[in-house]
Amino acid sequence: MTKLLTHCGSTRCSIEQLLTIPEPEKTNSYTPLNHYDFAVNVRTVTSDLLRDFTFNEDQYALSSDGQKMFGVLTFSEKSIFDDKFLKLSIGLRNSYDKSMSAGLCVGASVIVCDNLMFRGDITILRKHTGETMHEELMDQLVTAIYKSQHQFTQLSEDAGAMRRVQLSTRAGFEYLGVLTGEKVLSPTQSTRAFQEMRKPSHSEFSKPTLWSYYNHATEALKSSPPQSIIKKHMKLHQLTCQLYLD
């Protein structure tokens, strides 16, 4: 689950449109980070490091005055599954008006919102100070990607194991019931998950496997508030592994 949210008036834009916003001047206490250069360098560094991944898409947004920039880049692991369901994402943000630190977040799930919500498995924030701030951010991005690849590999292995676990319809009911009882799913989300079970939104999740039921739950979790959705996904994954894979 990865989202670029524009709840506070920001507008989606292309990476080229980032060039239209003038970069502020450097001062003794402020080092500007160019919106466009930052976005291009993040994509270049990430693409070079993720050799076993395929670039899917990038999304960007600018605040109404162009002073704040937000973005998300998404990659999928090559040939892991035919549906390429698992993805690795990199979120970024930057400001020219000193309203927020420059940031990077990395993980299978990231949220980047213009209300300054900024979350991933690994999150990096850096003030606009110092002569080498851009280089330091890129170094931290490299470290974050190496760490996240280990976590992503574990997630991929778990997904493969879930595909091998066959669940009857009754067992599927019990699984979704446990998720509801453990408050992973709200009552409304539970109803949505059961609807997904009967009529999946995605045909690849029509097979009677744990992976399908897991994805019925993730589909239902899309209605979660942005501030809790990553925590909900983590709890879903941990509980599912405890019940069936440990």
C-alpha positions in Angstrom: 0.0 0.0 0.0 1.6 3.2 -1.2 0.0 6.6 -1.5 0.7 10.1 -2.5 -2.0 12.2 -0.9 -2.9 15.8 -1.7 -5.4 16.7 1.0 -4.2 20.3 1.6 -4.4 21.9 -1.9 -1.3 20.5 -3.6 -1.6 19.6 -7.3 -0.2 16.6 -9.1 2.5 17.5 -11.6 5.1 15.9 -13.9 8.8 15.8 -12.9 9.5 18.4 -15.6 7.1 20.8 -14.0 9.4 20.9 -10.9 11.8 22.9 -13.0 9.3 25.8 -13.2 9.7 26.7 -9.6 12.6 29.1 -8.9 15.1 27.8 -6.4 15.7 30.2 -3.4 19.1 31.7 -2.7 21.5 30.1 -0.2 22.1 31.9 3.1 24.4 31.3 6.0 21.7 29.3 7.7 19.8 27.8 4.8 21.0 25.5 2.0 18.4 25.1 -0.8 17.8 21.6 -2.3 16.5 21.9 -5.9 13.1 20.1 -6.3 14.0 18.7 -9.8 17.6 17.8 -9.0 16.5 16.0 -5.8 13.8 14.0 -7.7 16.1 13.1 -10.5 18.9 12.0 -8.3 16.6 9.9 -6.1 15.4 8.1 -9.2 18.9 7.6 -10.5 20.4 6.3 -7.3 17.4 4.0 -6.6 17.4 2.6 -10.2 21.1 1.9 -10.0 20.8 0.1 -6.7 17.6 -1.9 -7.3 19.1 -4.1 -10.1 16.5 -6.9 -9.4 13.6 -4.5 -9.6 11.7 -2.9 -12.5 10.7 0.8 -12.3 6.9 1.2 -12.4 6.1 4.8 -12.0 6.8 8.1 -10.3 4.3 10.6 -9.0 4.9 14.2 -7.9 2.9 17.1 -6.4 3.5 20.7 -5.7 1.9 23.0 -3.1 -0.2 25.9 -4.5 2.8 28.2 -4.3 5.3 25.6 -5.5 7.3 25.9 -2.3 6.7 22.3 -1.2 7.3 19.2 -3.3 6.1 15.7 -2.7 6.8 12.5 -4.6 6.6 8.7 -4.7 8.6 6.2 -6.9 7.5 2.6 -7.2 9.5 -0.5 -8.2 8.4 -4.1 -8.5 10.7 -7.1 -8.1 11.5 -8.8 -11.4 9.9 -12.2 -12.0 9.0 -12.9 -8.4 5.3 -13.5 -9.3 3.4 -13.1 -12.5 1.1 -10.5 -11.0 4.1 -8.4 -9.6 1.9 -7.6 -6.6 4.8 -6.8 -4.3 6.4 -3.4 -4.7 9.1 -1.3 -3.1 8.5 2.4 -2.9 10.5 5.5 -2.1 8.8 8.7 -0.9 10.4 12.1 -1.0 9.6 15.6 0.0 11.3 19.0 0.0 10.6 22.7 0.7 11.9 26.1 -0.4 10.1 28.0 2.3 11.7 26.3 5.4 8.4 24.9 6.4 9.6 21.3 6.5 12.8 19.2 6.4 13.8 17.4 3.2 12.9 13.8 3.6 13.1 10.3 2.2 11.1 7.2 3.2 11.5 3.6 1.9 9.5 0.5 2.2 6.9 -1.9 0.8 4.3 0.7 2.1 4.9 4.4 2.2 2.6 7.4 2.7 3.5 10.9 1.5 0.9 13.6 2.2 0.9 17.3 1.8 -0.4 17.6 5.4 3.2 16.6 6.2 2.4 13.0 7.1 5.5 11.1 5.8 5.9 7.4 6.7 7.7 4.3 5.5 9.6 1.3 6.9 12.6 3.6 7.1 12.3 7.4 7.2 15.1 10.0 6.8 14.7 13.7 7.6 17.4 16.3 7.0 17.3 20.1 7.7 18.4 22.4 4.9 21.8 23.2 6.4 25.4 22.5 5.5 27.4 22.5 2.3 27.0 18.7 1.8 23.3 18.1 2.7 22.4 16.7 -0.7 25.3 14.3 -0.7 24.5 13.2 2.9 20.8 12.6 1.9 21.9 10.4 -1.0 24.3 8.4 1.3 21.4 7.9 3.7 19.2 6.8 0.9 21.7 4.1 -0.2 21.8 2.8 3.4 18.0 2.8 3.7 17.6 0.9 0.4 20.1 -1.8 1.5 18.2 -2.2 4.8 14.8 -2.2 3.1 15.8 -4.9 0.6 16.3 -7.3 3.4 12.9 -6.6 4.8 11.4 -6.8 1.3 13.0 -10.2 0.7 11.4 -11.5 3.9 8.0 -10.1 2.7 8.5 -11.8 -0.6 9.2 -15.1 1.1 6.2 -14.7 3.3 4.0 -14.0 0.3 5.2 -17.2 -1.4 4.5 -19.2 1.7 1.0 -17.8 1.9 0.3 -18.9 -1.6 1.1 -22.4 -0.7 -1.3 -22.5 2.2 -4.7 -23.8 1.1 -7.7 -22.5 3.0 -11.3 -23.8 2.8 -14.1 -21.3 2.7 -14.8 -22.0 6.4 -11.2 -21.5 7.3 -11.3 -18.3 5.4 -14.3 -17.1 7.4 -12.4 -18.0 10.6 -9.3 -16.1 9.5 -11.2 -12.9 8.7 -13.1 -13.4 12.0 -9.8 -13.5 13.9 -8.7 -10.3 12.1 -11.9 -8.6 13.2 -11.7 -9.9 16.8 -8.1 -8.7 17.0 -9.2 -5.3 15.7 -7.0 -5.4 12.6 -10.2 -4.9 10.7 -13.0 -2.6 11.9 -16.6 -4.0 11.6 -17.1 -2.1 8.4 -13.8 -3.3 7.0 -14.7 -6.8 8.0 -17.9 -6.6 6.0 -15.8 -5.4 3.0 -13.3 -8.3 3.4 -16.1 -10.8 3.4 -17.5 -9.2 0.2 -14.0 -9.5 -1.3 -14.0 -13.1 -0.4 -17.2 -13.8 -2.2 -16.5 -11.5 -5.2 -12.8 -10.5 -5.4 -11.9 -7.2 -7.0 -8.9 -8.8 -8.5 -9.2 -12.1 -10.3 -5.7 -13.3 -9.1 -7.1 -13.5 -5.6 -10.0 -15.9 -6.4 -7.9 -19.0 -5.5 -8.6 -20.6 -2.0 -5.2 -19.7 -0.5 -4.1 -17.7 2.5 -2.5 -15.2 0.1 -6.0 -14.5 -1.4 -7.6 -14.1 2.0 -4.7 -11.9 3.1 -5.4 -9.6 0.1 -9.1 -9.5 0.8 -8.1 -8.0 4.1 -5.6 -5.5 2.6 -8.3 -4.4 0.1 -10.6 -3.7 3.1 -7.8 -1.8 4.9 -7.7 0.8 2.1 -10.4 2.7 4.0 -8.2 3.1 7.1 -7.2 6.7 8.1 -3.8 7.6 6.6 -2.2 8.0 10.0 -3.0 4.4 11.0 -2.9 2.4 7.7 0.8 1.4 7.8 0.4 0.2 11.4 -2.7 -1.8 10.4 -0.8 -3.5 7.6 2.0 -4.4 9.9 -0.3 -5.9 12.4 -2.1 -7.8 9.7 1.2 -9.3 8.4 2.5 -10.1 11.9 -0.7 -11.8 13.0 -1.1 -13.8 9.7 2.5 -15.1 10.0 1.9 -16.1 13.7 -1.3 -18.0 12.8 -0.1 -19.8 9.7 3.7 -19.5 9.0 5.6 -19.6 12.3 
